[in-house]
Amino acid sequence: MAADFGVVHQVYNNPGIAAGGSVADNDWETYERVLGVNLFGVIHGSKAFLPHLIASGDGHVVNVSSLNGIMGQPRSTAYCASKFGVRGFTESLRAEMRLDGHPVQVTVVHPGGVRTNIASAGLEDARKRGEVTPEDEARVRTYNEKLLKMPPQQAARIIVDGVEADKQRVLVGNDAKLVDLLVRLLPRRYPALVAQYERRRFSRG
């Protein structure tokens, strides 16, 4: 990119794959695959472009986490671990840029339910490995029909507006804002509330 355009001002790191399953059910390969894409994809992108962003004099790193980088969710331990990791990495990078006096802004993005194919792609990947249950299929249908609602174009506009305003954190969607508020107000109670919601939404007994 630098060879083609001469300078790099902004980098948006947005790798993301999903994987369900409990800690007891998931194998090590699942964790390695999800962390390798979601977390190390962000780390690689940030490290590769950081020297160019510093050299530009007004660089900006934008790393996409998730509302699951704010709130832990049952049956999403690999995904949550990766997105909490993105949040921690990004916040540490921001502190480093300030400590070292580099002219680079750093933003972490926490999208809620955006209408992408991440849930369907995760299901298809699991199907190829023969790991899909009827419950998994029903869960993905619920995500696609009821939870992943915001058009990608709207999410992109919110992110760009936040970057232009030099925001450190960008919450995309009312669901992300609600989750952020819930975790801040009820840090000890929210896991139980999330479990209750999980049982109602996904009909778990």
C-alpha positions as CSV (number, residue, x, y, z in Angstrom):
1,M,0.0,0.0,0.0
2,A,2.8,2.4,0.9
3,A,4.6,1.6,-2.3
4,D,1.4,2.3,-4.3
5,F,0.2,5.5,-2.5
6,G,3.3,6.8,-0.8
7,V,1.7,7.2,2.6
8,V,-0.8,5.4,4.9
9,H,-3.0,7.5,7.1
10,Q,-5.6,5.1,8.3
11,V,-5.8,1.3,8.8
12,Y,-9.0,-0.6,9.6
13,N,-8.4,-4.1,11.0
14,N,-11.7,-6.1,10.9
15,P,-11.0,-9.8,10.8
16,G,-13.8,-11.9,12.2
17,I,-15.0,-15.5,12.2
18,A,-17.5,-17.0,14.6
19,A,-17.5,-20.3,16.5
20,G,-20.1,-21.6,19.0
21,G,-19.8,-24.4,21.5
22,S,-19.1,-24.6,25.2
23,V,-15.6,-24.8,26.8
24,A,-16.3,-28.5,27.4
25,D,-17.3,-29.2,23.8
26,N,-14.8,-27.1,21.9
27,D,-11.4,-28.6,20.9
28,W,-8.1,-26.8,20.9
29,E,-8.2,-26.3,17.1
30,T,-11.4,-24.2,17.5
31,Y,-9.7,-21.8,19.9
32,E,-6.5,-21.6,17.8
33,R,-8.5,-20.9,14.6
34,V,-10.7,-18.2,16.1
35,L,-7.9,-16.5,18.0
36,G,-5.6,-16.8,15.0
37,V,-8.0,-14.9,12.8
38,N,-9.8,-12.5,15.1
39,L,-7.0,-11.5,17.5
40,F,-3.8,-12.2,15.6
41,G,-5.3,-10.7,12.4
42,V,-5.6,-7.4,14.3
43,I,-2.2,-7.7,15.8
44,H,-0.5,-8.5,12.4
45,G,-2.4,-5.6,10.7
46,S,-1.5,-3.1,13.4
47,K,2.2,-4.1,13.5
48,A,2.6,-4.2,9.7
49,F,1.2,-0.7,9.2
50,L,2.2,1.1,12.4
51,P,5.6,2.4,11.1
52,H,3.8,3.9,8.1
53,L,1.1,5.5,10.3
54,I,3.8,7.0,12.5
55,A,5.7,8.3,9.5
56,S,2.5,9.9,8.0
57,G,2.3,12.4,10.9
58,D,-1.4,11.9,11.5
59,G,-2.0,8.1,11.5
60,H,-5.1,6.3,12.8
61,V,-5.4,2.6,13.8
62,V,-9.0,1.3,13.9
63,N,-9.5,-2.2,15.4
64,V,-12.9,-3.8,15.3
65,S,-13.8,-5.7,18.5
66,S,-17.5,-6.5,19.2
67,L,-20.1,-6.1,21.9
68,N,-18.6,-9.5,22.9
69,G,-15.4,-7.5,23.7
70,I,-17.5,-5.9,26.5
71,M,-19.7,-8.7,27.6
72,G,-19.0,-12.4,27.9
73,Q,-21.7,-14.7,26.4
74,P,-22.3,-18.5,26.9
75,R,-21.3,-20.8,24.1
76,S,-19.1,-18.1,22.6
77,T,-15.9,-18.5,24.6
78,A,-13.5,-18.6,21.7
79,Y,-15.1,-15.5,20.0
80,C,-15.4,-13.6,23.3
81,A,-11.8,-14.3,24.2
82,S,-10.6,-13.0,20.8
83,K,-12.7,-9.9,20.9
84,F,-11.8,-9.1,24.5
85,G,-8.2,-9.6,23.3
86,V,-8.7,-7.0,20.5
87,R,-10.0,-4.5,23.0
88,G,-7.1,-5.0,25.4
89,F,-4.5,-4.9,22.6
90,T,-6.0,-1.7,21.2
91,E,-6.2,0.1,24.5
92,S,-2.6,-0.9,25.3
93,L,-1.5,0.3,21.8
94,R,-3.3,3.6,22.4
95,A,-1.4,4.1,25.7
96,E,1.9,3.2,24.0
97,M,1.3,5.8,21.3
98,R,0.7,8.5,23.9
99,L,3.7,7.4,26.1
100,D,6.1,7.5,23.1
101,G,4.6,10.7,21.7
102,H,3.7,9.3,18.3
103,P,1.1,11.1,16.2
104,V,-1.2,8.1,15.9
105,Q,-4.8,8.0,17.1
106,V,-6.2,4.6,18.1
107,T,-9.8,3.6,18.1
108,V,-11.5,0.3,19.2
109,V,-14.9,-0.4,17.7
110,H,-17.7,-2.5,19.4
111,P,-20.4,-3.3,16.9
112,G,-23.7,-4.9,17.9
113,G,-25.8,-6.9,15.5
114,V,-24.8,-5.9,12.0
115,R,-26.3,-7.7,9.1
116,T,-23.3,-9.7,7.9
117,N,-22.9,-13.4,7.1
118,I,-20.6,-14.1,10.1
119,A,-23.1,-16.4,11.8
120,S,-24.0,-18.3,8.6
121,A,-20.3,-18.6,7.7
122,G,-19.5,-20.0,11.1
123,L,-22.3,-22.6,10.7
124,E,-21.1,-23.6,7.3
125,D,-17.5,-24.0,8.6
126,A,-18.8,-26.2,11.4
127,R,-20.9,-28.2,8.9
128,K,-17.8,-29.0,6.9
129,R,-16.3,-30.5,10.0
130,G,-19.5,-32.5,10.8
131,E,-20.1,-30.5,14.1
132,V,-23.5,-29.0,13.5
133,T,-26.6,-29.9,15.6
134,P,-30.2,-28.8,15.1
135,E,-29.7,-26.5,18.1
136,D,-26.8,-24.8,16.2
137,E,-28.9,-24.3,13.1
138,A,-31.7,-22.8,15.2
139,R,-29.3,-20.5,17.0
140,V,-28.0,-19.1,13.7
141,R,-31.5,-18.6,12.4
142,T,-32.3,-16.5,15.5
143,Y,-29.2,-14.4,14.9
144,N,-29.9,-13.8,11.2
145,E,-33.6,-13.1,11.7
146,K,-33.7,-11.2,15.0
147,L,-30.3,-10.0,16.1
148,L,-28.2,-9.1,13.1
149,K,-30.3,-6.1,12.0
150,M,-28.2,-3.0,11.2
151,P,-27.3,-2.6,7.6
152,P,-23.5,-2.7,7.0
153,Q,-23.6,0.7,5.3
154,Q,-25.0,2.3,8.5
155,A,-22.5,0.6,10.7
156,A,-19.7,1.8,8.4
157,R,-21.0,5.4,8.6
158,I,-21.0,5.3,12.4
159,I,-17.5,4.0,12.5
160,V,-16.1,6.6,10.1
161,D,-17.9,9.4,12.0
162,G,-16.3,8.2,15.2
163,V,-12.9,8.0,13.6
164,E,-13.3,11.5,12.2
165,A,-14.2,12.7,15.7
166,D,-11.1,11.0,17.1
167,K,-13.2,8.8,19.5
168,Q,-11.3,6.2,21.5
169,R,-14.3,3.9,21.6
170,V,-17.1,3.6,19.1
171,L,-20.3,1.7,20.0
172,V,-22.2,0.6,17.0
173,G,-26.0,0.2,17.5
174,N,-28.3,0.5,20.5
175,D,-27.6,-3.1,21.4
176,A,-23.9,-2.4,21.9
177,K,-24.8,0.7,23.9
178,L,-27.2,-1.3,26.1
179,V,-24.6,-4.0,26.7
180,D,-22.0,-1.4,27.6
181,L,-24.3,0.2,30.1
182,L,-25.4,-3.1,31.6
183,V,-21.8,-4.3,32.2
184,R,-20.9,-0.9,33.7
185,L,-23.9,-0.7,36.0
186,L,-24.2,-4.4,37.0
187,P,-20.7,-5.9,36.7
188,R,-21.4,-8.7,39.2
189,R,-25.0,-9.4,38.1
190,Y,-24.7,-9.3,34.4
191,P,-23.5,-12.9,33.9
192,A,-26.7,-14.2,35.5
193,L,-28.8,-11.8,33.4
194,V,-27.0,-12.9,30.3
195,A,-27.6,-16.6,31.1
196,Q,-31.3,-15.9,31.7
197,Y,-31.5,-14.0,28.3
198,E,-29.7,-16.9,26.7
199,R,-32.3,-19.4,28.0
200,R,-35.2,-17.3,26.8
201,R,-33.9,-16.3,23.4
202,F,-32.5,-19.7,22.4
203,S,-34.9,-21.9,24.3
204,R,-32.3,-23.6,26.4
205,G,-33.7,-25.5,29.4
